[in-house]
Amino acid sequence: MADCTLDFRNTFSSFSLLKMTEVFGRMQPQETLEICGSDPDTRRDLLKVLPENSYDLLYSDGGEGGQDVYTIRIRKRCR
């Protein structure tokens, strides 16, 4: 179960990335964020905007092989 969920289906990539970094910045360590979307460019760039050592990737599915929707779940690391 995620502490926060963002649904980016049918949104623009730049808005999605900005909103995700804003929400992630307000999260407490060990909280989880689930992201759903449909834009393959956003999926590819999503985790590139966060420092690599700031999160753990818990789950990633979809958006490949013709699937229209992807889901990514990350947990914020302790500082």
C-alpha positions, 0 to 999 in steps of 0.5 A: 500500500502506497502512502501517496499515489499520483495518476499521470494518465493523460498528462504532459511529461513536464507537468508530471515530472514537476509534480512528482518531485514536489510530492517526493520532496514533501514525503518522509523517509520510508514513505512510499509513492505510487505513480501511474501513467501512460506516457512512455517518455515520462516513464523513462524520465521519471526516476532520472529527475530524482537523485539515485540514492534518494529512493528504492525502486519497489515495483515497476510494471507495464508501459512496455510491449504495447501496454498503455499504462505503467505503475511504479512504486518507490520508497524514500530513503533515510537521509 
